[in-house]
């Protein structure tokens, strides 16, 4: 059993003021594997005070000093790769196809921040003026459970590169990963107070951070509902915000697509991270003229039916368990809702996959005869539930793709790459991939509409923690 009894404030592991214990589960067995003692509002206040006290000195550090600090962070996090790998399997249920990436990404994202910082221009000339990029102050970083260590390291590296200090509130459901990352960052020997990590609930620690007058910037990744609440709280103090929220991403397959190339990409886009990904391409748009062909290809033994959902330690597993019983119930509810709405089931359905018993496993599910007003086509389910939507022509395909409250990511698949790019330019999303699932860390990442505010990654991620100051004369 794991017992996590401390948080990290002002360069030290300390016993929190909060006394609530939160059970940690292995989602593959649905059994309790430990407890974490949660921070409360008092701990949040202490962490903010520590970050505020450390800000004047850190904000005046040179680029070289910050790069050296990030390099120490990178080395320390990389050294804990195997521990992180074990934690993401045990605590999150990430399958072998995903867990290796989740264990290496926290160090990789720090390396990406170092590269961005090395090229970053803090002072530029605009006509007769000098423009200086200045750090905002204390940054509140609120991270989700679906890639805990990666989000902590990515947001913190960008904030420190900009000259901000930070208070981090990770998800209480990811306490094992948080503990490993915290120990690694402590080993990097940064000045006390430059970063603080307080695991607690959103309605206590998160609320304290988002309302606090001494927090100048909030960077949040999570649900659109919580993002709206943070935006309302931040408005009182004009706190700057970056919000990376939900998605209902389209995978638009054009009528000239090569079916053998398109189908594997469409399935990977929809089922990534066991469907628990904000960028997952869960709406698959296919031409009416080839609908039956694509339905058969998507549902056949080489596609959805071949996707193994089960034990994350099995190398054959592609879809692991849902993170919690609550999330499992949510996904089951949407599968039932899809059936009730009249969608036709091509694969999967309610219940657990064959061969699984106790864990929060879901059958990879594919619906067709779906129209874009159904709940399964409009709501972010956050599980391995895909729907096929037919369109008559290119204009209607683009209209369906854009007919959503969200706008985080999209995928366009087609034989004529020039045409596919022209279609991509008409989709309202912060990132549109064309015939690829490759990620580019130098490019900005974020959403349109209800998918968020602002951008992360690369130079844009550093700039998000700064304001330009114009000096004349």
Legacy VTK file of the C-alpha trace (Angstrom):
# vtk DataFile Version 3.0
C-alpha trace
ASCII
DATASET POLYDATA
POINTS 473 float
0.000 0.000 0.000
1.197 3.478 -0.862
0.904 6.216 1.777
1.640 9.795 0.682
1.572 12.125 3.663
3.377 15.277 2.503
3.175 18.149 0.052
5.990 20.364 -1.194
6.171 24.005 -0.084
9.125 26.402 -0.088
11.696 23.762 -0.981
10.615 21.229 1.650
8.386 18.208 2.009
5.923 19.206 4.726
2.870 17.706 6.397
-0.161 19.528 5.046
-2.637 21.415 7.153
-5.361 19.423 5.408
-6.312 16.119 7.029
-8.554 14.462 4.430
-7.322 11.144 3.017
-8.129 10.198 -0.559
-8.094 6.567 -1.702
-5.922 5.657 -4.681
-7.049 2.839 -6.974
-5.579 0.509 -9.531
-8.164 0.859 -12.325
-7.268 -2.544 -13.763
-8.365 -4.264 -10.527
-10.694 -1.647 -8.987
-8.817 -2.158 -5.714
-7.421 0.436 -3.331
-3.620 0.641 -3.591
-2.981 3.482 -1.176
-3.966 6.850 0.228
-2.848 10.444 -0.174
-3.314 13.140 2.433
-4.825 16.139 0.673
-3.800 19.761 1.018
-6.459 22.333 1.833
-6.955 26.074 1.345
-4.449 26.907 4.096
-1.774 24.897 2.299
-2.688 26.659 -0.935
-2.192 30.035 0.766
1.196 28.956 2.141
2.342 27.752 -1.263
1.290 31.009 -2.923
3.126 33.012 -0.252
6.293 30.962 -0.818
6.114 31.460 -4.580
5.465 35.162 -4.154
8.512 35.544 -1.890
10.718 33.712 -4.409
9.510 35.678 -7.444
11.632 38.865 -7.202
14.928 36.971 -7.273
13.866 34.356 -9.845
12.371 36.943 -12.202
15.757 38.680 -12.387
17.757 35.544 -13.248
19.511 35.382 -16.598
18.555 33.088 -19.437
21.679 31.026 -18.697
20.665 30.495 -15.067
17.184 29.357 -16.102
18.561 27.009 -18.755
20.899 25.459 -16.196
17.977 24.942 -13.798
15.883 23.325 -16.528
18.792 21.075 -17.472
19.012 19.849 -13.872
15.254 19.258 -13.889
15.524 17.305 -17.128
18.275 15.057 -15.796
16.474 14.447 -12.508
13.133 13.586 -14.142
14.790 11.365 -16.774
16.498 9.438 -13.981
13.074 8.462 -12.587
11.780 7.030 -15.879
11.330 3.476 -14.610
9.513 4.633 -11.476
7.178 6.762 -13.572
6.540 3.858 -15.918
5.478 1.642 -13.033
3.249 4.382 -11.625
1.377 5.178 -14.851
0.587 1.466 -15.287
-0.468 0.873 -11.681
-2.264 4.137 -10.960
-3.629 5.117 -14.379
-3.848 1.813 -16.198
-1.943 3.008 -19.245
-1.400 0.064 -21.615
2.034 -0.913 -22.893
1.310 0.913 -26.154
0.973 4.177 -24.222
2.789 3.851 -20.900
6.322 4.034 -22.326
5.513 7.382 -23.941
3.876 8.703 -20.766
6.987 7.835 -18.738
9.439 9.504 -21.124
7.370 12.546 -22.062
7.883 14.492 -18.770
11.644 14.708 -19.410
11.114 15.321 -23.131
8.837 18.299 -22.562
11.453 19.917 -20.315
14.036 19.424 -23.073
11.635 21.080 -25.497
11.276 24.060 -23.148
15.068 24.379 -22.950
15.281 24.521 -26.742
12.518 27.144 -26.887
14.171 29.231 -24.169
17.541 29.170 -25.920
15.955 30.814 -28.980
13.590 33.123 -27.088
14.052 36.885 -27.528
13.227 38.754 -24.337
13.940 42.180 -25.880
12.943 43.349 -29.362
12.762 46.659 -31.207
9.495 48.069 -32.569
10.166 51.313 -34.418
11.512 53.797 -31.898
10.489 51.594 -28.969
12.124 48.769 -27.086
9.770 45.965 -26.121
10.710 43.886 -23.099
8.934 40.625 -22.255
8.396 40.620 -18.494
7.260 37.693 -16.288
3.772 38.022 -14.826
4.458 36.782 -11.285
3.155 33.731 -9.437
1.671 31.128 -11.794
-0.986 28.683 -10.677
-0.648 25.430 -12.624
-3.606 23.040 -12.411
-3.086 19.678 -14.094
-5.337 16.686 -14.993
-5.101 12.947 -14.371
-4.758 11.739 -17.961
-1.064 12.695 -18.293
-0.172 13.978 -14.851
3.629 13.993 -14.913
3.814 15.387 -18.439
1.520 18.310 -17.678
3.323 19.156 -14.441
6.711 19.237 -16.154
5.527 21.009 -19.293
3.694 23.821 -17.554
6.385 24.278 -14.894
9.228 24.372 -17.419
7.488 27.088 -19.460
6.664 29.152 -16.360
10.220 28.985 -15.012
11.654 29.779 -18.448
9.564 32.951 -18.483
10.796 33.984 -15.031
7.643 33.116 -13.090
7.425 31.094 -9.901
4.745 28.458 -9.518
2.166 26.735 -7.369
1.083 23.406 -8.861
-2.178 21.649 -8.023
-2.112 18.192 -9.608
-5.075 15.848 -9.714
-5.528 13.946 -6.476
-6.135 10.837 -8.602
-2.507 10.872 -9.787
-0.710 11.139 -6.472
1.847 8.377 -7.172
3.066 10.076 -10.331
3.052 13.443 -8.579
5.181 12.090 -5.732
7.831 10.746 -8.127
7.954 13.996 -10.099
8.139 16.063 -6.905
11.063 14.017 -5.614
12.835 14.443 -8.949
12.272 18.199 -9.059
13.488 18.498 -5.469
16.699 16.735 -6.504
17.197 19.387 -9.217
18.079 21.865 -6.439
16.063 24.915 -7.445
15.780 27.874 -5.049
13.151 27.384 -2.319
9.710 28.639 -3.268
10.362 28.736 -7.012
7.962 25.805 -7.376
5.486 24.370 -4.882
3.281 21.281 -5.303
0.080 20.905 -3.299
-2.136 17.940 -4.138
-5.721 18.731 -3.219
-9.264 19.019 -4.454
-10.311 21.524 -7.062
-12.996 23.045 -4.852
-10.451 23.846 -2.126
-6.887 24.247 -3.391
-7.950 24.919 -6.980
-10.481 27.490 -5.844
-7.861 29.200 -3.664
-5.432 29.463 -6.579
-7.963 30.711 -9.112
-9.347 33.418 -6.803
-6.130 34.597 -5.162
-5.057 38.216 -5.815
-1.372 37.257 -5.649
-1.673 34.707 -8.465
-0.956 36.560 -11.713
-1.395 33.675 -14.145
-3.347 30.423 -14.264
-2.591 27.588 -16.656
-5.220 24.861 -16.518
-5.766 21.666 -18.483
-9.002 19.802 -17.889
-12.734 19.891 -18.480
-14.535 22.769 -20.153
-16.906 23.021 -17.191
-14.051 23.576 -14.737
-12.340 25.919 -17.190
-15.398 28.159 -17.225
-15.386 28.304 -13.418
-11.691 29.223 -13.380
-12.297 31.940 -15.976
-15.059 33.440 -13.831
-12.863 33.361 -10.723
-9.883 34.859 -12.547
-11.932 37.759 -13.875
-12.200 39.305 -10.394
-8.441 40.025 -10.290
-7.829 40.214 -14.077
-5.673 37.117 -13.649
-4.261 36.001 -16.989
-5.348 32.524 -18.035
-4.397 29.743 -20.401
-7.069 27.067 -20.611
-6.650 23.818 -22.556
-10.051 22.198 -22.328
-12.243 19.555 -23.920
-12.683 18.426 -27.481
-14.922 16.496 -29.848
-12.464 16.235 -32.672
-13.452 15.253 -36.208
-11.539 12.798 -38.357
-12.615 13.845 -41.846
-12.007 11.143 -44.439
-12.235 12.572 -47.952
-13.738 10.628 -50.851
-10.314 10.087 -52.455
-8.722 8.571 -49.351
-6.858 5.288 -49.539
-8.880 3.094 -47.216
-5.871 0.994 -46.183
-4.036 4.115 -44.989
-7.024 6.001 -43.601
-8.573 3.334 -41.376
-5.540 2.679 -39.106
-5.007 6.437 -38.614
-8.698 7.005 -37.853
-8.727 4.248 -35.241
-5.496 5.426 -33.626
-6.823 8.995 -33.495
-10.035 7.873 -31.815
-8.638 5.396 -29.316
-5.439 7.166 -28.236
-4.853 7.093 -24.481
-7.731 4.593 -24.189
-10.018 7.333 -25.492
-9.174 9.480 -22.456
-7.617 12.262 -24.528
-8.942 15.749 -25.231
-7.683 15.517 -28.830
-9.222 12.096 -29.574
-10.852 11.954 -33.005
-14.145 10.438 -31.914
-16.277 11.741 -34.827
-15.342 9.904 -38.040
-16.786 11.700 -41.060
-17.068 9.562 -44.199
-18.505 10.250 -47.683
-22.029 8.906 -48.171
-20.901 7.350 -51.452
-18.384 5.137 -49.625
-20.192 4.791 -46.276
-20.759 1.018 -46.448
-17.154 0.463 -47.512
-15.763 2.475 -44.599
-18.176 0.929 -42.096
-17.026 -2.537 -43.069
-13.348 -1.564 -42.953
-13.681 0.139 -39.557
-15.582 -2.727 -37.951
-13.793 -5.714 -39.439
-11.347 -8.009 -37.644
-8.310 -5.919 -38.652
-9.782 -2.752 -37.148
-12.015 -2.100 -34.100
-12.666 -5.786 -33.432
-8.908 -6.361 -33.306
-8.345 -3.721 -30.615
-7.563 -5.469 -27.341
-9.074 -3.850 -24.261
-7.798 -5.337 -21.027
-4.817 -5.789 -18.729
-2.443 -2.841 -19.276
0.530 -5.083 -18.538
-0.263 -7.271 -21.541
1.781 -6.162 -24.556
-1.212 -6.809 -26.828
-3.456 -4.353 -24.976
-4.291 -1.125 -26.819
-7.123 0.193 -24.637
-6.651 0.115 -20.892
-9.238 0.643 -18.147
-11.015 3.894 -17.469
-9.326 5.841 -14.700
-12.174 5.489 -12.179
-15.521 3.812 -11.576
-17.197 7.169 -12.133
-15.582 7.487 -15.561
-16.522 3.884 -16.383
-20.138 4.604 -15.503
-20.065 7.756 -17.635
-18.833 5.874 -20.695
-21.373 3.072 -20.182
-24.102 5.679 -19.953
-23.135 7.220 -23.283
-23.088 3.829 -25.002
-26.610 3.230 -23.735
-27.605 6.730 -24.817
-26.275 6.106 -28.328
-28.438 2.996 -28.617
-31.458 4.877 -27.293
-30.909 7.676 -29.821
-31.116 5.198 -32.683
-27.449 4.861 -33.614
-26.497 1.468 -35.059
-23.817 -0.506 -33.254
-21.018 -1.818 -35.463
-18.682 -3.021 -32.709
-18.447 -3.095 -28.925
-21.337 -2.064 -26.724
-22.171 -1.938 -23.026
-20.369 -4.020 -20.424
-16.811 -5.218 -20.028
-14.688 -6.855 -22.735
-14.480 -10.630 -22.784
-11.817 -11.912 -20.410
-11.993 -8.961 -17.995
-13.744 -8.986 -14.684
-13.037 -6.528 -11.879
-11.361 -3.533 -13.506
-12.980 -0.522 -15.153
-12.617 -1.874 -18.679
-14.710 -0.711 -21.631
-15.410 -2.437 -24.929
-14.048 -0.283 -27.799
-17.319 0.831 -29.357
-18.196 2.013 -32.852
-21.569 3.495 -33.825
-22.835 4.362 -37.288
-26.003 5.999 -38.654
-25.101 8.862 -36.340
-26.154 12.432 -37.028
-24.317 15.400 -35.576
-27.082 16.380 -33.132
-26.937 13.129 -31.145
-25.383 13.305 -27.685
-22.686 10.806 -28.684
-21.679 13.189 -31.487
-21.788 16.396 -29.433
-20.559 15.532 -25.927
-17.001 14.731 -24.927
-17.347 11.159 -23.652
-13.664 10.666 -22.760
-13.647 6.978 -23.538
-13.212 4.592 -26.502
-16.549 5.401 -28.155
-16.442 6.403 -31.836
-19.221 7.389 -34.213
-19.433 7.357 -38.003
-21.207 10.338 -39.575
-21.889 10.426 -43.312
-21.690 13.554 -45.479
-22.827 14.252 -49.045
-20.055 16.542 -50.300
-16.969 18.412 -49.190
-18.881 21.509 -48.107
-21.171 19.489 -45.867
-18.180 17.605 -44.423
-16.560 20.886 -43.396
-19.855 22.158 -41.978
-20.296 19.015 -39.857
-16.689 19.156 -38.675
-17.226 22.748 -37.533
-20.684 22.159 -36.034
-19.462 21.651 -32.492
-18.881 23.706 -29.361
-15.278 22.520 -29.403
-12.268 23.276 -31.585
-9.129 21.675 -30.207
-7.892 19.300 -32.890
-8.889 17.653 -36.170
-7.555 15.132 -38.660
-8.044 15.243 -42.439
-7.300 12.116 -44.492
-7.205 12.223 -48.285
-5.328 11.033 -51.344
-4.669 14.528 -52.731
-2.569 16.200 -50.042
-3.077 19.665 -51.544
-6.826 19.292 -51.402
-6.620 17.861 -47.872
-4.643 20.910 -46.732
-7.208 23.260 -48.290
-9.915 21.446 -46.343
-7.784 21.625 -43.171
-7.582 25.415 -43.515
-11.374 25.605 -43.308
-11.732 23.649 -40.071
-12.104 25.693 -36.894
-9.581 24.049 -34.604
-6.323 25.014 -32.958
-4.517 22.105 -34.599
-5.390 20.252 -37.798
-3.363 17.220 -38.845
-3.244 16.115 -42.479
-2.540 12.424 -43.166
-0.455 12.138 -39.991
-0.705 11.864 -36.206
2.731 13.396 -35.628
3.065 16.003 -32.869
5.199 19.124 -33.377
6.367 20.537 -30.007
7.657 23.779 -31.540
4.166 24.726 -32.740
1.480 26.331 -30.546
-1.146 24.044 -29.030
-4.568 25.106 -27.804
-8.194 25.392 -28.800
-10.853 27.486 -30.448
-14.312 28.065 -28.947
-15.034 25.978 -25.817
-11.752 24.121 -26.180
-9.850 26.859 -24.442
-8.059 30.179 -24.318
-4.425 30.817 -25.231
-1.653 28.528 -26.409
1.046 26.268 -24.970
4.273 24.757 -26.374
7.322 26.403 -27.936
7.822 30.161 -27.817
4.049 30.620 -27.436
4.110 28.607 -24.214
6.798 30.824 -22.683
5.117 34.034 -23.880
1.900 32.952 -22.167
3.570 33.613 -18.794
4.743 37.098 -19.790
3.479 40.544 -20.778
5.194 42.897 -23.254
6.399 46.193 -21.813
7.079 49.067 -24.230
9.870 51.519 -23.386
10.232 54.770 -25.343
12.702 57.620 -25.210
LINES 1 474
473 0 1 2 3 4 5 6 7 8 9 10 11 12 13 14 15 16 17 18 19 20 21 22 23 24 25 26 27 28 29 30 31 32 33 34 35 36 37 38 39 40 41 42 43 44 45 46 47 48 49 50 51 52 53 54 55 56 57 58 59 60 61 62 63 64 65 66 67 68 69 70 71 72 73 74 75 76 77 78 79 80 81 82 83 84 85 86 87 88 89 90 91 92 93 94 95 96 97 98 99 100 101 102 103 104 105 106 107 108 109 110 111 112 113 114 115 116 117 118 119 120 121 122 123 124 125 126 127 128 129 130 131 132 133 134 135 136 137 138 139 140 141 142 143 144 145 146 147 148 149 150 151 152 153 154 155 156 157 158 159 160 161 162 163 164 165 166 167 168 169 170 171 172 173 174 175 176 177 178 179 180 181 182 183 184 185 186 187 188 189 190 191 192 193 194 195 196 197 198 199 200 201 202 203 204 205 206 207 208 209 210 211 212 213 214 215 216 217 218 219 220 221 222 223 224 225 226 227 228 229 230 231 232 233 234 235 236 237 238 239 240 241 242 243 244 245 246 247 248 249 250 251 252 253 254 255 256 257 258 259 260 261 262 263 264 265 266 267 268 269 270 271 272 273 274 275 276 277 278 279 280 281 282 283 284 285 286 287 288 289 290 291 292 293 294 295 296 297 298 299 300 301 302 303 304 305 306 307 308 309 310 311 312 313 314 315 316 317 318 319 320 321 322 323 324 325 326 327 328 329 330 331 332 333 334 335 336 337 338 339 340 341 342 343 344 345 346 347 348 349 350 351 352 353 354 355 356 357 358 359 360 361 362 363 364 365 366 367 368 369 370 371 372 373 374 375 376 377 378 379 380 381 382 383 384 385 386 387 388 389 390 391 392 393 394 395 396 397 398 399 400 401 402 403 404 405 406 407 408 409 410 411 412 413 414 415 416 417 418 419 420 421 422 423 424 425 426 427 428 429 430 431 432 433 434 435 436 437 438 439 440 441 442 443 444 445 446 447 448 449 450 451 452 453 454 455 456 457 458 459 460 461 462 463 464 465 466 467 468 469 470 471 472
